[in-house]
Amino acid sequence: MGDRDDAVWSTLQGNWNQLKGKVREKWGLLTNDDLEHIAGHKDRLVGKIQERYGKTKWEEANIERELREMNQPITTKTTTKTTTTTR
């Protein structure tokens, strides 16, 4: 699972500028300066969230799960409506 986590963090780091807004929405106590300093680095992000919110509330695994969800591409669901006519 370590390779998968590394891939997730590499992707997050690459998309950091797009994700900053979502991170700020989720963890509003983080300042713009915090986000600039974090720059997509896992240890910095986890440490800053734990510092602002308390370690017991946000364990590293929970932070990683939230970030994975934020970073997933938005998928659209297509539904088809079927109409039946009886005679």
C-alpha positions as CSV (number, residue, x, y, z in Angstrom):
1,M,0.0,0.0,0.0
2,G,3.0,2.3,0.4
3,D,3.4,2.6,-3.4
4,R,-0.2,3.6,-3.7
5,D,0.1,6.2,-1.0
6,D,3.2,7.6,-2.7
7,A,1.3,7.8,-6.0
8,V,-1.6,9.6,-4.3
9,W,0.7,12.2,-2.8
10,S,2.6,12.7,-6.0
11,T,-0.7,13.4,-7.8
12,L,-1.8,15.7,-5.0
13,Q,1.4,17.6,-5.1
14,G,1.1,18.0,-8.9
15,N,-2.5,19.3,-8.5
16,W,-1.8,21.4,-5.4
17,N,-2.8,24.7,-6.9
18,Q,-6.2,23.3,-7.9
19,L,-6.7,21.6,-4.6
20,K,-5.8,24.5,-2.3
21,G,-9.3,25.9,-2.5
22,K,-10.9,22.5,-1.5
23,V,-8.4,22.1,1.3
24,R,-9.2,25.6,2.5
25,E,-12.9,24.8,2.4
26,K,-12.5,21.6,4.4
27,W,-9.9,23.0,6.9
28,G,-10.8,26.7,7.1
29,L,-8.4,27.3,10.0
30,L,-5.5,27.0,7.5
31,T,-4.3,30.4,6.3
32,N,-3.2,31.2,2.8
33,D,0.3,31.4,4.2
34,D,-0.1,27.9,5.6
35,L,-1.2,26.6,2.2
36,E,1.7,28.3,0.4
37,H,4.2,26.8,2.9
38,I,2.6,23.3,2.6
39,A,2.9,23.4,-1.2
40,G,1.5,19.8,-1.4
41,H,3.9,18.2,1.0
42,K,2.3,15.5,3.0
43,D,4.2,16.0,6.3
44,R,3.6,19.7,6.3
45,L,-0.1,19.4,5.5
46,V,-0.8,16.7,8.1
47,G,1.3,18.6,10.7
48,K,-0.5,21.9,10.1
49,I,-4.0,20.3,10.2
50,Q,-3.1,18.5,13.4
51,E,-1.7,21.7,14.9
52,R,-4.8,23.8,14.1
53,Y,-7.4,21.2,14.9
54,G,-5.8,18.9,17.4
55,K,-4.1,15.6,16.7
56,T,-6.9,13.4,18.0
57,K,-9.5,14.9,15.7
58,W,-7.5,14.6,12.5
59,E,-5.3,11.5,12.4
60,E,-3.1,11.1,9.3
61,A,-5.2,8.3,7.8
62,N,-8.3,10.5,8.0
63,I,-6.5,13.4,6.3
64,E,-5.3,11.1,3.6
65,R,-8.8,9.7,2.9
66,E,-10.3,13.2,2.7
67,L,-7.5,14.3,0.3
68,R,-8.0,11.3,-1.9
69,E,-11.7,12.0,-2.2
70,M,-11.0,15.7,-3.0
71,N,-8.5,14.7,-5.7
72,Q,-10.8,12.2,-7.5
73,P,-12.1,13.4,-10.9
74,I,-15.7,14.4,-10.9
75,T,-17.7,11.8,-12.7
76,T,-21.0,12.4,-14.2
77,K,-23.7,9.8,-14.1
78,T,-25.9,9.3,-17.1
79,T,-29.4,8.1,-16.6
80,T,-31.7,6.9,-19.2
81,K,-35.4,7.3,-18.8
82,T,-37.5,4.6,-20.3
83,T,-41.2,5.0,-21.0
84,T,-43.6,2.1,-21.6
85,T,-46.9,2.5,-23.3
86,T,-49.6,-0.1,-22.9
87,R,-52.5,-0.5,-25.4
